[in-house]
Amino acid sequence: MTEPVPPLRFLHSDSTMNRWKLEHFRRLSSAELKVSLLPGQPGALKARPDGVLLDGHHRLHVLAERGENIELLPREIMERDE
């Protein structure tokens, strides 16, 4: 049995998101964004064990805007010393 995964928590607020990055990622398809977030990719979705996002903020923001359930995406769990 697998342990429940905590919900993702954005480290940055919407107002501090880089507008250029958001516009760049909005040009990509949802499928492209999801592939870029897969574990093992250079920009994989990374989070702490408590769900705090470390990498993938802008891409996840765009996916959430599109109504995608970002909680279902696989993530790399990073311990504090990594």
mmCIF file of the C-alpha atoms, coordinates in Angstrom:
data_MODEL
# 
_entry.id   MODEL 
# 
loop_
_atom_site.group_PDB 
_atom_site.id 
_atom_site.type_symbol 
_atom_site.label_atom_id 
_atom_site.label_alt_id 
_atom_site.label_comp_id 
_atom_site.label_asym_id 
_atom_site.label_entity_id 
_atom_site.label_seq_id 
_atom_site.pdbx_PDB_ins_code 
_atom_site.Cartn_x 
_atom_site.Cartn_y 
_atom_site.Cartn_z 
_atom_site.occupancy 
_atom_site.B_iso_or_equiv 
_atom_site.pdbx_formal_charge 
_atom_site.auth_seq_id 
_atom_site.auth_comp_id 
_atom_site.auth_asym_id 
_atom_site.auth_atom_id 
_atom_site.pdbx_PDB_model_num 
ATOM 1  C CA . MET A 1 1  ? 0.000  0.000  0.000   1.00 0.00 ? 1  MET A CA 1 
ATOM 2  C CA . THR A 1 2  ? 1.380  3.421  -0.947  1.00 0.00 ? 2  THR A CA 1 
ATOM 3  C CA . GLU A 1 3  ? 1.338  6.384  1.392   1.00 0.00 ? 3  GLU A CA 1 
ATOM 4  C CA . PRO A 1 4  ? -0.939 9.292  0.506   1.00 0.00 ? 4  PRO A CA 1 
ATOM 5  C CA . VAL A 1 5  ? 0.816  12.083 -1.348  1.00 0.00 ? 5  VAL A CA 1 
ATOM 6  C CA . PRO A 1 6  ? 0.375  15.523 0.245   1.00 0.00 ? 6  PRO A CA 1 
ATOM 7  C CA . PRO A 1 7  ? -1.200 18.215 -1.920  1.00 0.00 ? 7  PRO A CA 1 
ATOM 8  C CA . LEU A 1 8  ? 1.168  20.428 -3.869  1.00 0.00 ? 8  LEU A CA 1 
ATOM 9  C CA . ARG A 1 9  ? 1.830  23.823 -2.315  1.00 0.00 ? 9  ARG A CA 1 
ATOM 10 C CA . PHE A 1 10 ? 3.143  26.654 -4.440  1.00 0.00 ? 10 PHE A CA 1 
ATOM 11 C CA . LEU A 1 11 ? 6.183  28.367 -2.970  1.00 0.00 ? 11 LEU A CA 1 
ATOM 12 C CA . HIS A 1 12 ? 5.505  31.497 -5.044  1.00 0.00 ? 12 HIS A CA 1 
ATOM 13 C CA . SER A 1 13 ? 2.276  33.484 -5.149  1.00 0.00 ? 13 SER A CA 1 
ATOM 14 C CA . ASP A 1 14 ? 0.588  34.301 -8.450  1.00 0.00 ? 14 ASP A CA 1 
ATOM 15 C CA . SER A 1 15 ? 1.759  37.907 -8.187  1.00 0.00 ? 15 SER A CA 1 
ATOM 16 C CA . THR A 1 16 ? 5.431  36.883 -8.061  1.00 0.00 ? 16 THR A CA 1 
ATOM 17 C CA . MET A 1 17 ? 5.277  34.555 -11.085 1.00 0.00 ? 17 MET A CA 1 
ATOM 18 C CA . ASN A 1 18 ? 7.474  35.603 -13.999 1.00 0.00 ? 18 ASN A CA 1 
ATOM 19 C CA . ARG A 1 19 ? 5.039  36.848 -16.676 1.00 0.00 ? 19 ARG A CA 1 
ATOM 20 C CA . TRP A 1 20 ? 7.467  36.060 -19.507 1.00 0.00 ? 20 TRP A CA 1 
ATOM 21 C CA . LYS A 1 21 ? 7.781  32.428 -18.376 1.00 0.00 ? 21 LYS A CA 1 
ATOM 22 C CA . LEU A 1 22 ? 4.011  32.110 -18.035 1.00 0.00 ? 22 LEU A CA 1 
ATOM 23 C CA . GLU A 1 23 ? 3.466  33.419 -21.565 1.00 0.00 ? 23 GLU A CA 1 
ATOM 24 C CA . HIS A 1 24 ? 6.157  31.081 -22.892 1.00 0.00 ? 24 HIS A CA 1 
ATOM 25 C CA . PHE A 1 25 ? 4.581  28.020 -21.261 1.00 0.00 ? 25 PHE A CA 1 
ATOM 26 C CA . ARG A 1 26 ? 1.076  29.042 -22.343 1.00 0.00 ? 26 ARG A CA 1 
ATOM 27 C CA . ARG A 1 27 ? 2.250  28.547 -25.952 1.00 0.00 ? 27 ARG A CA 1 
ATOM 28 C CA . LEU A 1 28 ? 2.960  24.864 -25.266 1.00 0.00 ? 28 LEU A CA 1 
ATOM 29 C CA . SER A 1 29 ? 0.358  22.135 -25.249 1.00 0.00 ? 29 SER A CA 1 
ATOM 30 C CA . SER A 1 30 ? -0.704 20.508 -22.008 1.00 0.00 ? 30 SER A CA 1 
ATOM 31 C CA . ALA A 1 31 ? 0.878  17.261 -23.210 1.00 0.00 ? 31 ALA A CA 1 
ATOM 32 C CA . GLU A 1 32 ? 4.225  19.019 -23.780 1.00 0.00 ? 32 GLU A CA 1 
ATOM 33 C CA . LEU A 1 33 ? 4.095  20.587 -20.327 1.00 0.00 ? 33 LEU A CA 1 
ATOM 34 C CA . LYS A 1 34 ? 3.301  17.248 -18.677 1.00 0.00 ? 34 LYS A CA 1 
ATOM 35 C CA . VAL A 1 35 ? 6.183  15.496 -20.452 1.00 0.00 ? 35 VAL A CA 1 
ATOM 36 C CA . SER A 1 36 ? 8.588  18.243 -19.326 1.00 0.00 ? 36 SER A CA 1 
ATOM 37 C CA . LEU A 1 37 ? 7.550  17.616 -15.721 1.00 0.00 ? 37 LEU A CA 1 
ATOM 38 C CA . LEU A 1 38 ? 8.116  13.850 -15.723 1.00 0.00 ? 38 LEU A CA 1 
ATOM 39 C CA . PRO A 1 39 ? 10.607 12.427 -13.233 1.00 0.00 ? 39 PRO A CA 1 
ATOM 40 C CA . GLY A 1 40 ? 14.052 12.102 -14.773 1.00 0.00 ? 40 GLY A CA 1 
ATOM 41 C CA . GLN A 1 41 ? 13.643 15.175 -16.993 1.00 0.00 ? 41 GLN A CA 1 
ATOM 42 C CA . PRO A 1 42 ? 15.971 18.148 -16.356 1.00 0.00 ? 42 PRO A CA 1 
ATOM 43 C CA . GLY A 1 43 ? 13.028 20.296 -15.178 1.00 0.00 ? 43 GLY A CA 1 
ATOM 44 C CA . ALA A 1 44 ? 11.058 17.514 -13.510 1.00 0.00 ? 44 ALA A CA 1 
ATOM 45 C CA . LEU A 1 45 ? 8.321  18.324 -11.036 1.00 0.00 ? 45 LEU A CA 1 
ATOM 46 C CA . LYS A 1 46 ? 10.150 18.418 -7.709  1.00 0.00 ? 46 LYS A CA 1 
ATOM 47 C CA . ALA A 1 47 ? 8.551  18.811 -4.307  1.00 0.00 ? 47 ALA A CA 1 
ATOM 48 C CA . ARG A 1 48 ? 9.470  18.365 -0.681  1.00 0.00 ? 48 ARG A CA 1 
ATOM 49 C CA . PRO A 1 49 ? 7.827  15.527 1.257   1.00 0.00 ? 49 PRO A CA 1 
ATOM 50 C CA . ASP A 1 50 ? 5.281  18.050 2.617   1.00 0.00 ? 50 ASP A CA 1 
ATOM 51 C CA . GLY A 1 51 ? 4.202  19.017 -0.933  1.00 0.00 ? 51 GLY A CA 1 
ATOM 52 C CA . VAL A 1 52 ? 6.048  22.360 -1.208  1.00 0.00 ? 52 VAL A CA 1 
ATOM 53 C CA . LEU A 1 53 ? 7.036  22.858 -4.846  1.00 0.00 ? 53 LEU A CA 1 
ATOM 54 C CA . LEU A 1 54 ? 10.700 23.271 -5.668  1.00 0.00 ? 54 LEU A CA 1 
ATOM 55 C CA . ASP A 1 55 ? 10.608 23.060 -9.475  1.00 0.00 ? 55 ASP A CA 1 
ATOM 56 C CA . GLY A 1 56 ? 7.777  23.333 -11.988 1.00 0.00 ? 56 GLY A CA 1 
ATOM 57 C CA . HIS A 1 57 ? 5.857  26.322 -10.610 1.00 0.00 ? 57 HIS A CA 1 
ATOM 58 C CA . HIS A 1 58 ? 5.143  28.085 -13.900 1.00 0.00 ? 58 HIS A CA 1 
ATOM 59 C CA . ARG A 1 59 ? 4.266  24.951 -15.865 1.00 0.00 ? 59 ARG A CA 1 
ATOM 60 C CA . LEU A 1 60 ? 1.958  23.741 -13.094 1.00 0.00 ? 60 LEU A CA 1 
ATOM 61 C CA . HIS A 1 61 ? 0.344  27.178 -12.903 1.00 0.00 ? 61 HIS A CA 1 
ATOM 62 C CA . VAL A 1 62 ? -0.455 27.015 -16.635 1.00 0.00 ? 62 VAL A CA 1 
ATOM 63 C CA . LEU A 1 63 ? -1.787 23.454 -16.365 1.00 0.00 ? 63 LEU A CA 1 
ATOM 64 C CA . ALA A 1 64 ? -3.987 24.438 -13.413 1.00 0.00 ? 64 ALA A CA 1 
ATOM 65 C CA . GLU A 1 65 ? -5.310 27.420 -15.428 1.00 0.00 ? 65 GLU A CA 1 
ATOM 66 C CA . ARG A 1 66 ? -6.355 24.901 -18.071 1.00 0.00 ? 66 ARG A CA 1 
ATOM 67 C CA . GLY A 1 67 ? -8.263 22.842 -15.529 1.00 0.00 ? 67 GLY A CA 1 
ATOM 68 C CA . GLU A 1 68 ? -5.748 19.993 -15.334 1.00 0.00 ? 68 GLU A CA 1 
ATOM 69 C CA . ASN A 1 69 ? -5.539 18.081 -12.063 1.00 0.00 ? 69 ASN A CA 1 
ATOM 70 C CA . ILE A 1 70 ? -1.912 18.756 -11.187 1.00 0.00 ? 70 ILE A CA 1 
ATOM 71 C CA . GLU A 1 71 ? -2.158 16.600 -8.059  1.00 0.00 ? 71 GLU A CA 1 
ATOM 72 C CA . LEU A 1 72 ? -2.138 13.482 -10.252 1.00 0.00 ? 72 LEU A CA 1 
ATOM 73 C CA . LEU A 1 73 ? 1.213  14.291 -11.862 1.00 0.00 ? 73 LEU A CA 1 
ATOM 74 C CA . PRO A 1 74 ? 4.199  12.198 -10.761 1.00 0.00 ? 74 PRO A CA 1 
ATOM 75 C CA . ARG A 1 75 ? 6.775  14.097 -8.776  1.00 0.00 ? 75 ARG A CA 1 
ATOM 76 C CA . GLU A 1 76 ? 10.299 13.692 -7.529  1.00 0.00 ? 76 GLU A CA 1 
ATOM 77 C CA . ILE A 1 77 ? 10.438 13.997 -3.749  1.00 0.00 ? 77 ILE A CA 1 
ATOM 78 C CA . MET A 1 78 ? 13.451 15.986 -2.592  1.00 0.00 ? 78 MET A CA 1 
ATOM 79 C CA . GLU A 1 79 ? 14.658 15.850 0.973   1.00 0.00 ? 79 GLU A CA 1 
ATOM 80 C CA . ARG A 1 80 ? 15.960 19.089 2.477   1.00 0.00 ? 80 ARG A CA 1 
ATOM 81 C CA . ASP A 1 81 ? 19.606 18.077 2.139   1.00 0.00 ? 81 ASP A CA 1 
ATOM 82 C CA . GLU A 1 82 ? 19.362 17.274 -1.601  1.00 0.00 ? 82 GLU A CA 1 
# 
